[in-house]
């Protein structure tokens, strides 16, 4: 699992199943599948509350979220 916070009211977690969950300052979202390979994430970086980039563990693919 990897996490990145762009602001105090926005964070994103990339989990081991290729899902992303987001934090809105008070609660976490439900998991959303964003990695078509489903291999999980090795890193995630969010530069704004509407844009994150993550690399997956199953082949080095890069996916964007936002």
N, CA, C and O atoms as a Tripos MOL2 file, in Angstrom:
@<TRIPOS>MOLECULE
protein
  264   263    66     0     0
PROTEIN
NO_CHARGES

@<TRIPOS>ATOM
      1 N           0.8410   -1.1650    0.0000 N.3       1 UNK1
      2 CA          0.0000    0.0000    0.0000 C.3       1 UNK1
      3 C           0.8940    1.2370    0.0000 C.2       1 UNK1
      4 O           1.9320    1.2760    0.6610 O.2       1 UNK1
      5 N           0.4700    2.2350   -0.7480 N.am      2 UNK2
      6 CA          1.2290    3.4790   -0.8320 C.3       2 UNK2
      7 C           0.2610    4.6530   -0.7240 C.2       2 UNK2
      8 O          -0.8940    4.5500   -1.1350 O.2       2 UNK2
      9 N           0.7320    5.7610   -0.1750 N.am      3 UNK3
     10 CA         -0.1550    6.9030    0.0430 C.3       3 UNK3
     11 C           0.5350    8.2080   -0.3590 C.2       3 UNK3
     12 O           1.7540    8.3440   -0.2510 O.2       3 UNK3
     13 N          -0.2690    9.1540   -0.8240 N.am      4 UNK4
     14 CA          0.2100   10.4960   -1.1220 C.3       4 UNK4
     15 C          -0.8870   11.4890   -0.7690 C.2       4 UNK4
     16 O          -2.0660   11.2450   -1.0260 O.2       4 UNK4
     17 N          -0.4880   12.6120   -0.1780 N.am      5 UNK5
     18 CA         -1.4420   13.6670    0.1830 C.3       5 UNK5
     19 C          -1.0520   14.9590   -0.5210 C.2       5 UNK5
     20 O           0.0480   15.4760   -0.3270 O.2       5 UNK5
     21 N          -1.9560   15.4690   -1.3320 N.am      6 UNK6
     22 CA         -1.7160   16.7380   -2.0260 C.3       6 UNK6
     23 C          -2.0380   17.9200   -1.1210 C.2       6 UNK6
     24 O          -1.4010   18.9700   -1.2070 O.2       6 UNK6
     25 N          -3.0290   17.7400   -0.2530 N.am      7 UNK7
     26 CA         -3.4360   18.7710    0.7040 C.3       7 UNK7
     27 C          -3.8660   18.0730    1.9840 C.2       7 UNK7
     28 O          -3.9150   16.8450    2.0390 O.2       7 UNK7
     29 N          -4.1750   18.8460    3.0040 N.am      8 UNK8
     30 CA         -4.6590   18.2620    4.2560 C.3       8 UNK8
     31 C          -6.0240   17.6180    4.0880 C.2       8 UNK8
     32 O          -6.4130   16.7720    4.8920 O.2       8 UNK8
     33 N          -6.7560   18.0100    3.0510 N.am      9 UNK9
     34 CA         -8.0850   17.4540    2.8440 C.3       9 UNK9
     35 C          -8.1560   16.5430    1.6150 C.2       9 UNK9
     36 O          -9.2480   16.2100    1.1560 O.2       9 UNK9
     37 N          -6.9900   16.1370    1.0750 N.am     10 UNK10
     38 CA         -6.9890   15.1750   -0.0180 C.3      10 UNK10
     39 C          -5.7580   14.2680    0.0490 C.2      10 UNK10
     40 O          -4.6150   14.7200   -0.0210 O.2      10 UNK10
     41 N          -6.0410   12.9800    0.1850 N.am     11 UNK11
     42 CA         -5.0050   11.9510    0.1200 C.3      11 UNK11
     43 C          -5.5290   10.8260   -0.7570 C.2      11 UNK11
     44 O          -6.7370   10.6600   -0.9250 O.2      11 UNK11
     45 N          -4.6050   10.0590   -1.3120 N.am     12 UNK12
     46 CA         -4.9720    8.8800   -2.0890 C.3      12 UNK12
     47 C          -4.0980    7.7140   -1.6590 C.2      12 UNK12
     48 O          -2.9030    7.8700   -1.4090 O.2      12 UNK12
     49 N          -4.7080    6.5580   -1.5800 N.am     13 UNK13
     50 CA         -4.0050    5.3180   -1.2670 C.3      13 UNK13
     51 C          -4.1240    4.3970   -2.4680 C.2      13 UNK13
     52 O          -5.2150    4.2170   -3.0090 O.2      13 UNK13
     53 N          -3.0150    3.8160   -2.8850 N.am     14 UNK14
     54 CA         -3.0160    2.7590   -3.8870 C.3      14 UNK14
     55 C          -2.8130    1.4520   -3.1610 C.2      14 UNK14
     56 O          -1.8260    1.3000   -2.4410 O.2      14 UNK14
     57 N          -3.7220    0.4970   -3.3290 N.am     15 UNK15
     58 CA         -3.6170   -0.7460   -2.5740 C.3      15 UNK15
     59 C          -3.0110   -1.8860   -3.3930 C.2      15 UNK15
     60 O          -2.6350   -1.6960   -4.5490 O.2      15 UNK15
     61 N          -2.9210   -3.0530   -2.7940 N.am     16 UNK16
     62 CA         -2.2770   -4.2200   -3.3950 C.3      16 UNK16
     63 C          -3.1050   -4.8660   -4.4980 C.2      16 UNK16
     64 O          -2.6280   -5.7780   -5.1720 O.2      16 UNK16
     65 N          -4.3420   -4.4060   -4.6920 N.am     17 UNK17
     66 CA         -5.2180   -4.9850   -5.7130 C.3      17 UNK17
     67 C          -5.4280   -4.0570   -6.9090 C.2      17 UNK17
     68 O          -6.2240   -4.3670   -7.7960 O.2      17 UNK17
     69 N          -4.7310   -2.9350   -6.9450 N.am     18 UNK18
     70 CA         -4.8920   -1.9910   -8.0540 C.3      18 UNK18
     71 C          -6.0270   -1.0150   -7.8620 C.2      18 UNK18
     72 O          -6.5040   -0.4190   -8.8270 O.2      18 UNK18
     73 N          -6.4700   -0.8430   -6.6150 N.am     19 UNK19
     74 CA         -7.5410    0.0960   -6.2900 C.3      19 UNK19
     75 C          -6.9650    1.3780   -5.7210 C.2      19 UNK19
     76 O          -5.8600    1.3910   -5.1790 O.2      19 UNK19
     77 N          -7.7250    2.4530   -5.8500 N.am     20 UNK20
     78 CA         -7.3870    3.7240   -5.2160 C.3      20 UNK20
     79 C          -8.5470    4.1170   -4.3080 C.2      20 UNK20
     80 O          -9.7150    4.0070   -4.6810 O.2      20 UNK20
     81 N          -8.2000    4.5760   -3.1100 N.am     21 UNK21
     82 CA         -9.1560    5.1540   -2.1720 C.3      21 UNK21
     83 C          -8.7200    6.5850   -1.9250 C.2      21 UNK21
     84 O          -7.5220    6.8590   -1.8430 O.2      21 UNK21
     85 N          -9.6650    7.4990   -1.8050 N.am     22 UNK22
     86 CA         -9.3240    8.8950   -1.5660 C.3      22 UNK22
     87 C          -9.9060    9.3880   -0.2450 C.2      22 UNK22
     88 O         -10.9460    8.9150    0.2120 O.2      22 UNK22
     89 N          -9.2140   10.3430    0.3510 N.am     23 UNK23
     90 CA         -9.6040   10.9870    1.6060 C.3      23 UNK23
     91 C         -10.0600   12.4040    1.2970 C.2      23 UNK23
     92 O          -9.3650   13.1380    0.5940 O.2      23 UNK23
     93 N         -11.2120   12.7950    1.8090 N.am     24 UNK24
     94 CA        -11.7450   14.1270    1.5340 C.3      24 UNK24
     95 C         -11.6440   15.0740    2.7290 C.2      24 UNK24
     96 O         -12.2630   16.1380    2.7410 O.2      24 UNK24
     97 N         -10.8770   14.6880    3.7080 N.am     25 UNK25
     98 CA        -10.7330   15.5000    4.9040 C.3      25 UNK25
     99 C         -11.5110   14.9630    6.0790 C.2      25 UNK25
    100 O         -11.2430   15.3290    7.2240 O.2      25 UNK25
    101 N         -12.4910   14.0820    5.8050 N.am     26 UNK26
    102 CA        -13.2640   13.5070    6.9020 C.3      26 UNK26
    103 C         -13.5560   12.0190    6.7410 C.2      26 UNK26
    104 O         -13.8530   11.3470    7.7280 O.2      26 UNK26
    105 N         -13.4780   11.4890    5.5220 N.am     27 UNK27
    106 CA        -13.7380   10.0620    5.3420 C.3      27 UNK27
    107 C         -13.0550    9.5420    4.0760 C.2      27 UNK27
    108 O         -12.7030   10.3110    3.1810 O.2      27 UNK27
    109 N         -12.8760    8.2200    4.0210 N.am     28 UNK28
    110 CA        -12.2730    7.5580    2.8660 C.3      28 UNK28
    111 C         -13.3580    7.1080    1.9030 C.2      28 UNK28
    112 O         -14.4490    6.7230    2.3240 O.2      28 UNK28
    113 N         -13.0630    7.1570    0.6250 N.am     29 UNK29
    114 CA        -13.9860    6.6660   -0.4000 C.3      29 UNK29
    115 C         -13.9710    5.1470   -0.4290 C.2      29 UNK29
    116 O         -13.1420    4.5110    0.2210 O.2      29 UNK29
    117 N         -14.8800    4.5820   -1.1740 N.am     30 UNK30
    118 CA        -14.8320    3.1470   -1.4320 C.3      30 UNK30
    119 C         -13.7260    2.8970   -2.4590 C.2      30 UNK30
    120 O         -13.4050    3.7890   -3.2440 O.2      30 UNK30
    121 N         -13.1450    1.7070   -2.4640 N.am     31 UNK31
    122 CA        -12.0790    1.4160   -3.4350 C.3      31 UNK31
    123 C         -12.5900    1.5010   -4.8770 C.2      31 UNK31
    124 O         -13.6800    1.0250   -5.1960 O.2      31 UNK31
    125 N         -11.7750    2.1180   -5.7390 N.am     32 UNK32
    126 CA        -12.0830    2.2060   -7.1650 C.3      32 UNK32
    127 C         -10.9560    1.5410   -7.9320 C.2      32 UNK32
    128 O          -9.7910    1.8930   -7.7460 O.2      32 UNK32
    129 N         -11.2810    0.5930   -8.7840 N.am     33 UNK33
    130 CA        -10.2710   -0.1030   -9.5680 C.3      33 UNK33
    131 C          -9.7530    0.8140  -10.6740 C.2      33 UNK33
    132 O         -10.5250    1.2660  -11.5200 O.2      33 UNK33
    133 N          -8.4470    1.0900  -10.6680 N.am     34 UNK34
    134 CA         -7.8610    1.9630  -11.6890 C.3      34 UNK34
    135 C          -6.6800    1.3180  -12.4100 C.2      34 UNK34
    136 O          -6.1930    1.8620  -13.4010 O.2      34 UNK34
    137 N          -6.2120    0.1610  -11.9250 N.am     35 UNK35
    138 CA         -5.0910   -0.5200  -12.5660 C.3      35 UNK35
    139 C          -5.6110   -1.7150  -13.3590 C.2      35 UNK35
    140 O          -6.0250   -2.7140  -12.7710 O.2      35 UNK35
    141 N          -5.5950   -1.6220  -14.6900 N.am     36 UNK36
    142 CA         -6.1210   -2.7270  -15.4940 C.3      36 UNK36
    143 C          -5.3450   -4.0250  -15.3150 C.2      36 UNK36
    144 O          -5.8760   -5.1000  -15.5930 O.2      36 UNK36
    145 N          -4.0950   -3.9440  -14.8540 N.am     37 UNK37
    146 CA         -3.3070   -5.1460  -14.6100 C.3      37 UNK37
    147 C          -3.6210   -5.7690  -13.2540 C.2      37 UNK37
    148 O          -3.3400   -6.9480  -13.0340 O.2      37 UNK37
    149 N          -4.1970   -4.9910  -12.3480 N.am     38 UNK38
    150 CA         -4.5940   -5.4960  -11.0400 C.3      38 UNK38
    151 C          -3.4380   -5.9570  -10.1790 C.2      38 UNK38
    152 O          -3.6350   -6.7560   -9.2640 O.2      38 UNK38
    153 N          -2.2330   -5.4710  -10.4510 N.am     39 UNK39
    154 CA         -1.0670   -5.9430   -9.7310 C.3      39 UNK39
    155 C          -0.7200   -5.1960   -8.4720 C.2      39 UNK39
    156 O           0.2570   -5.5440   -7.8090 O.2      39 UNK39
    157 N          -1.4750   -4.1900   -8.1190 N.am     40 UNK40
    158 CA         -1.1630   -3.3890   -6.9530 C.3      40 UNK40
    159 C          -0.1810   -2.2870   -7.2940 C.2      40 UNK40
    160 O           0.4050   -2.2770   -8.3760 O.2      40 UNK40
    161 N          -0.0060   -1.3690   -6.3740 N.am     41 UNK41
    162 CA          0.8280   -0.2040   -6.6280 C.3      41 UNK41
    163 C           2.1050   -0.2140   -5.8060 C.2      41 UNK41
    164 O           2.1020   -0.5760   -4.6300 O.2      41 UNK41
    165 N           3.1950    0.1900   -6.4420 N.am     42 UNK42
    166 CA          4.4610    0.3300   -5.7270 C.3      42 UNK42
    167 C           4.6780    1.7690   -5.2800 C.2      42 UNK42
    168 O           5.4210    2.0130   -4.3300 O.2      42 UNK42
    169 N           4.0320    2.7340   -5.9580 N.am     43 UNK43
    170 CA          4.1350    4.1290   -5.5400 C.3      43 UNK43
    171 C           2.9650    4.9180   -6.1020 C.2      43 UNK43
    172 O           2.3670    4.5480   -7.1130 O.2      43 UNK43
    173 N           2.6530    6.0180   -5.4220 N.am     44 UNK44
    174 CA          1.6260    6.9390   -5.8850 C.3      44 UNK44
    175 C           2.0650    8.3480   -5.5120 C.2      44 UNK44
    176 O           2.6560    8.5670   -4.4550 O.2      44 UNK44
    177 N           1.7700    9.2950   -6.3870 N.am     45 UNK45
    178 CA          2.0960   10.6950   -6.1250 C.3      45 UNK45
    179 C           0.9440   11.5590   -6.6130 C.2      45 UNK45
    180 O           0.5390   11.4810   -7.7730 O.2      45 UNK45
    181 N           0.4230   12.3820   -5.7140 N.am     46 UNK46
    182 CA         -0.6770   13.2850   -6.0540 C.3      46 UNK46
    183 C          -0.1610   14.7180   -5.9940 C.2      46 UNK46
    184 O           0.3530   15.1660   -4.9690 O.2      46 UNK46
    185 N          -0.3070   15.4190   -7.0990 N.am     47 UNK47
    186 CA          0.1450   16.8080   -7.1550 C.3      47 UNK47
    187 C          -0.9800   17.8050   -6.9070 C.2      47 UNK47
    188 O          -0.7380   18.9890   -6.6720 O.2      47 UNK47
    189 N          -2.2100   17.3100   -6.9640 N.am     48 UNK48
    190 CA         -3.3980   18.1300   -6.7200 C.3      48 UNK48
    191 C          -4.5270   17.2000   -6.3090 C.2      48 UNK48
    192 O          -4.3950   15.9790   -6.3960 O.2      48 UNK48
    193 N          -5.6280   17.7690   -5.8640 N.am     49 UNK49
    194 CA         -6.7500   16.9350   -5.4330 C.3      49 UNK49
    195 C          -7.4760   16.2690   -6.5880 C.2      49 UNK49
    196 O          -8.3700   15.4520   -6.3740 O.2      49 UNK49
    197 N          -7.0960   16.6140   -7.8060 N.am     50 UNK50
    198 CA         -7.7350   15.9790   -8.9610 C.3      50 UNK50
    199 C          -6.7330   15.2910   -9.8890 C.2      50 UNK50
    200 O          -7.0560   14.9990  -11.0400 O.2      50 UNK50
    201 N          -5.5030   15.0260   -9.3880 N.am     51 UNK51
    202 CA         -4.5300   14.3650  -10.2530 C.3      51 UNK51
    203 C          -3.4960   13.5790   -9.4530 C.2      51 UNK51
    204 O          -2.7710   14.1350   -8.6280 O.2      51 UNK51
    205 N          -3.4470   12.2820   -9.7130 N.am     52 UNK52
    206 CA         -2.4410   11.4050   -9.1160 C.3      52 UNK52
    207 C          -1.8630   10.5120  -10.2050 C.2      52 UNK52
    208 O          -2.5290   10.2000  -11.1920 O.2      52 UNK52
    209 N          -0.6160   10.1080  -10.0080 N.am     53 UNK53
    210 CA          0.0690    9.1720  -10.8960 C.3      53 UNK53
    211 C           0.5850    8.0400  -10.0220 C.2      53 UNK53
    212 O           1.1400    8.2740   -8.9490 O.2      53 UNK53
    213 N           0.3980    6.8150  -10.4890 N.am     54 UNK54
    214 CA          0.8630    5.6580   -9.7170 C.3      54 UNK54
    215 C           1.5390    4.6610  -10.6420 C.2      54 UNK54
    216 O           1.1730    4.5300  -11.8100 O.2      54 UNK54
    217 N           2.5390    3.9530  -10.1030 N.am     55 UNK55
    218 CA          3.1750    2.8790  -10.8630 C.3      55 UNK55
    219 C           2.7620    1.5550  -10.2360 C.2      55 UNK55
    220 O           2.6920    1.4240   -9.0140 O.2      55 UNK55
    221 N           2.4880    0.5660  -11.1050 N.am     56 UNK56
    222 CA          2.0430   -0.7160  -10.5790 C.3      56 UNK56
    223 C           3.2180   -1.6710  -10.3940 C.2      56 UNK56
    224 O           4.3130   -1.4560  -10.9140 O.2      56 UNK56
    225 N           2.9530   -2.7250   -9.6410 N.am     57 UNK57
    226 CA          3.9820   -3.7030   -9.3130 C.3      57 UNK57
    227 C           4.1010   -4.8180  -10.3590 C.2      57 UNK57
    228 O           5.1000   -5.5360  -10.3820 O.2      57 UNK57
    229 N           3.1160   -4.9620  -11.2020 N.am     58 UNK58
    230 CA          3.0930   -6.1360  -12.0770 C.3      58 UNK58
    231 C           3.7990   -5.9460  -13.3990 C.2      58 UNK58
    232 O           3.8840   -6.9000  -14.1730 O.2      58 UNK58
    233 N           4.2990   -4.7940  -13.6930 N.am     59 UNK59
    234 CA          4.9630   -4.6270  -14.9810 C.3      59 UNK59
    235 C           5.5030   -3.2330  -15.1900 C.2      59 UNK59
    236 O           5.9350   -2.8880  -16.2900 O.2      59 UNK59
    237 N           5.4820   -2.4330  -14.1480 N.am     60 UNK60
    238 CA          6.0000   -1.0880  -14.2870 C.3      60 UNK60
    239 C           5.1180   -0.1370  -15.0490 C.2      60 UNK60
    240 O           5.5770    0.9210  -15.4810 O.2      60 UNK60
    241 N           3.8530   -0.4900  -15.2250 N.am     61 UNK61
    242 CA          2.9280    0.4120  -15.9150 C.3      61 UNK61
    243 C           2.6350    1.6170  -15.0350 C.2      61 UNK61
    244 O           2.6670    1.5340  -13.8070 O.2      61 UNK61
    245 N           2.3520    2.7250  -15.6800 N.am     62 UNK62
    246 CA          1.9800    3.9470  -14.9740 C.3      62 UNK62
    247 C           0.5270    4.2370  -15.2780 C.2      62 UNK62
    248 O           0.1140    4.2010  -16.4360 O.2      62 UNK62
    249 N          -0.2480    4.5220  -14.2510 N.am     63 UNK63
    250 CA         -1.6540    4.8790  -14.4200 C.3      63 UNK63
    251 C          -1.8960    6.2350  -13.7880 C.2      63 UNK63
    252 O          -1.2270    6.6120  -12.8260 O.2      63 UNK63
    253 N          -2.8550    6.9630  -14.3310 N.am     64 UNK64
    254 CA         -3.2370    8.2490  -13.7550 C.3      64 UNK64
    255 C          -4.6280    8.1210  -13.1540 C.2      64 UNK64
    256 O          -5.4410    7.2990  -13.5780 O.2      64 UNK64
    257 N          -4.8720    8.9430  -12.1750 N.am     65 UNK65
    258 CA         -6.1520    8.9470  -11.4930 C.3      65 UNK65
    259 C          -6.5490   10.3950  -11.2570 C.2      65 UNK65
    260 O          -5.7410   11.2080  -10.8080 O.2      65 UNK65
    261 N          -7.7760   10.7020  -11.5570 N.am     66 UNK66
    262 CA         -8.2600   12.0550  -11.2910 C.3      66 UNK66
    263 C          -9.1450   12.5620  -12.3820 C.2      66 UNK66
    264 O          -9.6340   13.6890  -12.3070 O.2      66 UNK66
@<TRIPOS>BOND
     1     1     2 1
     2     2     3 1
     3     3     4 2
     4     3     5 am
     5     5     6 1
     6     6     7 1
     7     7     8 2
     8     7     9 am
     9     9    10 1
    10    10    11 1
    11    11    12 2
    12    11    13 am
    13    13    14 1
    14    14    15 1
    15    15    16 2
    16    15    17 am
    17    17    18 1
    18    18    19 1
    19    19    20 2
    20    19    21 am
    21    21    22 1
    22    22    23 1
    23    23    24 2
    24    23    25 am
    25    25    26 1
    26    26    27 1
    27    27    28 2
    28    27    29 am
    29    29    30 1
    30    30    31 1
    31    31    32 2
    32    31    33 am
    33    33    34 1
    34    34    35 1
    35    35    36 2
    36    35    37 am
    37    37    38 1
    38    38    39 1
    39    39    40 2
    40    39    41 am
    41    41    42 1
    42    42    43 1
    43    43    44 2
    44    43    45 am
    45    45    46 1
    46    46    47 1
    47    47    48 2
    48    47    49 am
    49    49    50 1
    50    50    51 1
    51    51    52 2
    52    51    53 am
    53    53    54 1
    54    54    55 1
    55    55    56 2
    56    55    57 am
    57    57    58 1
    58    58    59 1
    59    59    60 2
    60    59    61 am
    61    61    62 1
    62    62    63 1
    63    63    64 2
    64    63    65 am
    65    65    66 1
    66    66    67 1
    67    67    68 2
    68    67    69 am
    69    69    70 1
    70    70    71 1
    71    71    72 2
    72    71    73 am
    73    73    74 1
    74    74    75 1
    75    75    76 2
    76    75    77 am
    77    77    78 1
    78    78    79 1
    79    79    80 2
    80    79    81 am
    81    81    82 1
    82    82    83 1
    83    83    84 2
    84    83    85 am
    85    85    86 1
    86    86    87 1
    87    87    88 2
    88    87    89 am
    89    89    90 1
    90    90    91 1
    91    91    92 2
    92    91    93 am
    93    93    94 1
    94    94    95 1
    95    95    96 2
    96    95    97 am
    97    97    98 1
    98    98    99 1
    99    99   100 2
   100    99   101 am
   101   101   102 1
   102   102   103 1
   103   103   104 2
   104   103   105 am
   105   105   106 1
   106   106   107 1
   107   107   108 2
   108   107   109 am
   109   109   110 1
   110   110   111 1
   111   111   112 2
   112   111   113 am
   113   113   114 1
   114   114   115 1
   115   115   116 2
   116   115   117 am
   117   117   118 1
   118   118   119 1
   119   119   120 2
   120   119   121 am
   121   121   122 1
   122   122   123 1
   123   123   124 2
   124   123   125 am
   125   125   126 1
   126   126   127 1
   127   127   128 2
   128   127   129 am
   129   129   130 1
   130   130   131 1
   131   131   132 2
   132   131   133 am
   133   133   134 1
   134   134   135 1
   135   135   136 2
   136   135   137 am
   137   137   138 1
   138   138   139 1
   139   139   140 2
   140   139   141 am
   141   141   142 1
   142   142   143 1
   143   143   144 2
   144   143   145 am
   145   145   146 1
   146   146   147 1
   147   147   148 2
   148   147   149 am
   149   149   150 1
   150   150   151 1
   151   151   152 2
   152   151   153 am
   153   153   154 1
   154   154   155 1
   155   155   156 2
   156   155   157 am
   157   157   158 1
   158   158   159 1
   159   159   160 2
   160   159   161 am
   161   161   162 1
   162   162   163 1
   163   163   164 2
   164   163   165 am
   165   165   166 1
   166   166   167 1
   167   167   168 2
   168   167   169 am
   169   169   170 1
   170   170   171 1
   171   171   172 2
   172   171   173 am
   173   173   174 1
   174   174   175 1
   175   175   176 2
   176   175   177 am
   177   177   178 1
   178   178   179 1
   179   179   180 2
   180   179   181 am
   181   181   182 1
   182   182   183 1
   183   183   184 2
   184   183   185 am
   185   185   186 1
   186   186   187 1
   187   187   188 2
   188   187   189 am
   189   189   190 1
   190   190   191 1
   191   191   192 2
   192   191   193 am
   193   193   194 1
   194   194   195 1
   195   195   196 2
   196   195   197 am
   197   197   198 1
   198   198   199 1
   199   199   200 2
   200   199   201 am
   201   201   202 1
   202   202   203 1
   203   203   204 2
   204   203   205 am
   205   205   206 1
   206   206   207 1
   207   207   208 2
   208   207   209 am
   209   209   210 1
   210   210   211 1
   211   211   212 2
   212   211   213 am
   213   213   214 1
   214   214   215 1
   215   215   216 2
   216   215   217 am
   217   217   218 1
   218   218   219 1
   219   219   220 2
   220   219   221 am
   221   221   222 1
   222   222   223 1
   223   223   224 2
   224   223   225 am
   225   225   226 1
   226   226   227 1
   227   227   228 2
   228   227   229 am
   229   229   230 1
   230   230   231 1
   231   231   232 2
   232   231   233 am
   233   233   234 1
   234   234   235 1
   235   235   236 2
   236   235   237 am
   237   237   238 1
   238   238   239 1
   239   239   240 2
   240   239   241 am
   241   241   242 1
   242   242   243 1
   243   243   244 2
   244   243   245 am
   245   245   246 1
   246   246   247 1
   247   247   248 2
   248   247   249 am
   249   249   250 1
   250   250   251 1
   251   251   252 2
   252   251   253 am
   253   253   254 1
   254   254   255 1
   255   255   256 2
   256   255   257 am
   257   257   258 1
   258   258   259 1
   259   259   260 2
   260   259   261 am
   261   261   262 1
   262   262   263 1
   263   263   264 2
@<TRIPOS>SUBSTRUCTURE
     1 UNK1         2 RESIDUE 1 A UNK
     2 UNK2         6 RESIDUE 1 A UNK
     3 UNK3        10 RESIDUE 1 A UNK
     4 UNK4        14 RESIDUE 1 A UNK
     5 UNK5        18 RESIDUE 1 A UNK
     6 UNK6        22 RESIDUE 1 A UNK
     7 UNK7        26 RESIDUE 1 A UNK
     8 UNK8        30 RESIDUE 1 A UNK
     9 UNK9        34 RESIDUE 1 A UNK
    10 UNK10       38 RESIDUE 1 A UNK
    11 UNK11       42 RESIDUE 1 A UNK
    12 UNK12       46 RESIDUE 1 A UNK
    13 UNK13       50 RESIDUE 1 A UNK
    14 UNK14       54 RESIDUE 1 A UNK
    15 UNK15       58 RESIDUE 1 A UNK
    16 UNK16       62 RESIDUE 1 A UNK
    17 UNK17       66 RESIDUE 1 A UNK
    18 UNK18       70 RESIDUE 1 A UNK
    19 UNK19       74 RESIDUE 1 A UNK
    20 UNK20       78 RESIDUE 1 A UNK
    21 UNK21       82 RESIDUE 1 A UNK
    22 UNK22       86 RESIDUE 1 A UNK
    23 UNK23       90 RESIDUE 1 A UNK
    24 UNK24       94 RESIDUE 1 A UNK
    25 UNK25       98 RESIDUE 1 A UNK
    26 UNK26      102 RESIDUE 1 A UNK
    27 UNK27      106 RESIDUE 1 A UNK
    28 UNK28      110 RESIDUE 1 A UNK
    29 UNK29      114 RESIDUE 1 A UNK
    30 UNK30      118 RESIDUE 1 A UNK
    31 UNK31      122 RESIDUE 1 A UNK
    32 UNK32      126 RESIDUE 1 A UNK
    33 UNK33      130 RESIDUE 1 A UNK
    34 UNK34      134 RESIDUE 1 A UNK
    35 UNK35      138 RESIDUE 1 A UNK
    36 UNK36      142 RESIDUE 1 A UNK
    37 UNK37      146 RESIDUE 1 A UNK
    38 UNK38      150 RESIDUE 1 A UNK
    39 UNK39      154 RESIDUE 1 A UNK
    40 UNK40      158 RESIDUE 1 A UNK
    41 UNK41      162 RESIDUE 1 A UNK
    42 UNK42      166 RESIDUE 1 A UNK
    43 UNK43      170 RESIDUE 1 A UNK
    44 UNK44      174 RESIDUE 1 A UNK
    45 UNK45      178 RESIDUE 1 A UNK
    46 UNK46      182 RESIDUE 1 A UNK
    47 UNK47      186 RESIDUE 1 A UNK
    48 UNK48      190 RESIDUE 1 A UNK
    49 UNK49      194 RESIDUE 1 A UNK
    50 UNK50      198 RESIDUE 1 A UNK
    51 UNK51      202 RESIDUE 1 A UNK
    52 UNK52      206 RESIDUE 1 A UNK
    53 UNK53      210 RESIDUE 1 A UNK
    54 UNK54      214 RESIDUE 1 A UNK
    55 UNK55      218 RESIDUE 1 A UNK
    56 UNK56      222 RESIDUE 1 A UNK
    57 UNK57      226 RESIDUE 1 A UNK
    58 UNK58      230 RESIDUE 1 A UNK
    59 UNK59      234 RESIDUE 1 A UNK
    60 UNK60      238 RESIDUE 1 A UNK
    61 UNK61      242 RESIDUE 1 A UNK
    62 UNK62      246 RESIDUE 1 A UNK
    63 UNK63      250 RESIDUE 1 A UNK
    64 UNK64      254 RESIDUE 1 A UNK
    65 UNK65      258 RESIDUE 1 A UNK
    66 UNK66      262 RESIDUE 1 A UNK
